[in-house]
Amino acid sequence: MSENAIEIRGLNKTYKASGKAKEKVALKSVDLEIPKGSIFGLLGPNGAGKSTIINIMAGLVMKTSGNVSIWGNDIDKNVRQAKSSIGVVPQEINYDPFFTPRGLLDIQAGLYGVPKNEIRTMELLKLVGLEEQAESYTRSLSGGMRRRLMVAKAMVHTPPILVLDEPTAGVDIELRKELWANVKALNKQGVTVLLTTHYLEEAEELCDYIAIINHGEIVACEEKETLLSRIDQKEITFRLDKEFKDIPAGLEGFKPQKQGRRSIKCSYSPHEEAVGQMLSAIQDTGYSIVDISTDESDLEDVFLQLTSKRA
């Protein structure tokens, strides 16, 4: 059996023209491999195609062409097995205000045909921190609790893959971190997580692998650390032993910027042997360097570089 939880090959989706709406190409030859046991981030701006991929996997949108395999099951040939292999938490919070969390999960388990002796409602509610609210009406839950309830709802049939479509959109940072903890706990139990988000901090915090999609095309798909290493520019700041008026000669090629009275910030590409050149240029002017600090690349830098290239 494949080592990948999800395999997508040559996936295309075109929405046909309707009325005044023109034909829209949503996905262009998308290839993805999502390893089992990973937290895989699918990043992209709004409208990039993230939700389209998820909706195709969930059977809510028909693909135009290509192949999708979920836990070894082709979505065209083994529809039921493919659908039972994933639990999807949509962007929108859908719940019945007149049910309790316990009642909602019991009904969902029944819809999936989970045998009575295998229903684990309270175990799931405990996992997402809603054990004490098991008998409360869902309409009385906070927005964060409802989102956690949606995660539990997606897990009632014990799928090996959990798909989270923009799970923290519009929530505050405290709640976001609570949901992050839930995702990590599920992953430690062996659940493969596919996370779509446009919050770069979220992907950097959670994900092992990251793919970036822009205008329906995958522009990068790598391990997180490899992706971060692709940044073209780094910044370094030198603090000198005394004040200076003019930028030292020899730094012109490093986009020097004066920072206060005694500091200079320069930019360089990691593949260049630039740091030694900058040190020599400063010392040749008679200044001593008392401190050096660098700004490490983050996912936002990589994201902006890759998406701007394909804009």
Secondary structure, DSSP 4 states (H G I P E B T S, - for coil): --SEEEEEEEEEEEEPPBTTBPPEEEEEEEEEEEETT-EEEEE--TTSSHHHHHHHHTTSS--SEEEEEETTEETTT-HHHHHHTEEEE-SS----TTS-HHHHHHHHHHHTT--GGG--HHHHHHHTT-GGGTTS-GGGS-HHHHHHHHHHHHTTT--SEEEEESTTTT--HHHHHHHHHHHHHHHHTT-EEEEEES-HHHHHHH-SEEEEEETTEEEEEEEHHHHHTT-S-EEEEEEESS--SSPPTT-GGG--EEETTTEEEEEE-TTS--HHHHHHHHHHTT--EEEEEEE---HHHHHHHHHHHT-
